[in-house]
């Protein structure tokens, strides 16, 4: 399993724009009741703010201030971080790709 190279700031900005474009087009909630749009918003924030793992867990984790923990939102935020850091495997897609597949 090979890792991707770390995306450039320009590639990260393109991914942010892709996430913003797909945000209003995905179903509000998944079949399981997960808030898809909150997950996309989290991914956008992670990429815009270049959040660290500690910041992600502080913001979206169980110890977050909001008090409305969502495992799905945390997982999506972590995926965005891993993509941004070049930690995803070659066969894993950027964050927007999966959302584009369910957009209406």
C-alpha positions in Angstrom: 0.0 0.0 0.0 1.6 3.2 -1.2 0.9 6.6 0.2 0.0 9.6 -1.8 2.2 12.7 -1.8 1.1 15.6 0.3 -1.1 18.0 -1.8 0.1 21.5 -2.6 -1.7 24.5 -1.1 -3.2 25.0 -4.6 -4.6 21.5 -4.7 -6.0 21.9 -1.2 -7.8 25.0 -2.3 -9.3 23.2 -5.3 -10.5 20.4 -2.9 -12.1 23.1 -0.7 -14.0 24.5 -3.7 -15.1 21.0 -4.7 -16.5 20.4 -1.2 -18.2 23.8 -1.2 -19.8 23.0 -4.6 -21.1 19.6 -3.5 -22.3 20.6 -0.1 -25.8 21.8 -1.1 -26.2 18.8 -3.5 -25.8 15.9 -1.1 -28.8 14.5 0.9 -29.0 16.3 4.2 -28.8 13.0 6.1 -27.5 9.5 5.3 -29.5 6.3 5.5 -28.1 5.9 9.0 -29.2 9.4 10.1 -25.7 10.9 9.9 -25.6 14.6 9.1 -23.9 14.7 5.7 -23.7 18.4 5.5 -22.1 18.8 9.0 -19.5 16.2 7.9 -18.7 18.2 4.7 -18.6 21.5 6.7 -16.1 19.8 9.1 -13.9 18.7 6.1 -13.9 22.2 4.7 -12.9 23.7 8.0 -10.1 21.2 8.5 -8.7 22.0 5.1 -9.2 25.8 5.4 -7.6 26.0 8.8 -5.0 23.3 8.2 -6.1 21.7 11.5 -3.9 19.4 13.4 -5.1 16.1 14.8 -5.3 17.7 18.3 -7.4 20.6 16.9 -9.7 18.1 15.1 -10.3 16.1 18.2 -10.8 19.2 20.3 -13.3 20.6 17.8 -15.2 17.5 16.6 -14.3 14.8 19.1 -16.2 13.7 22.2 -14.5 16.4 24.3 -15.6 19.1 21.9 -17.3 22.3 23.3 -20.4 21.9 21.1 -21.6 18.9 23.0 -23.2 17.3 19.9 -20.6 14.6 19.1 -21.0 12.7 15.8 -18.6 9.9 15.0 -19.3 10.3 11.3 -18.4 14.0 11.4 -15.2 13.2 13.3 -14.3 10.4 10.9 -14.8 12.7 7.9 -12.7 15.4 9.5 -10.0 12.9 10.1 -10.1 11.7 6.5 -9.7 15.3 5.3 -6.7 15.7 7.6 -5.1 12.5 6.4 -5.7 13.5 2.7 -4.2 16.9 3.4 -1.1 15.3 5.1 -0.6 12.8 2.2 -1.5 9.9 4.5 -4.1 8.2 2.4 -3.2 5.2 0.4 -3.0 5.6 -3.4 -6.3 3.8 -3.9 -8.2 6.2 -1.5 -10.0 9.2 -3.0 -9.9 12.9 -1.9 -12.7 13.9 0.4 -15.0 15.5 -2.2 -15.0 12.4 -4.4 -17.3 10.3 -2.2 -19.7 13.2 -1.8 -19.8 13.8 -5.5 -21.0 10.2 -5.9 -24.2 10.8 -3.9 -24.9 14.4 -5.0 -28.2 15.1 -6.6 
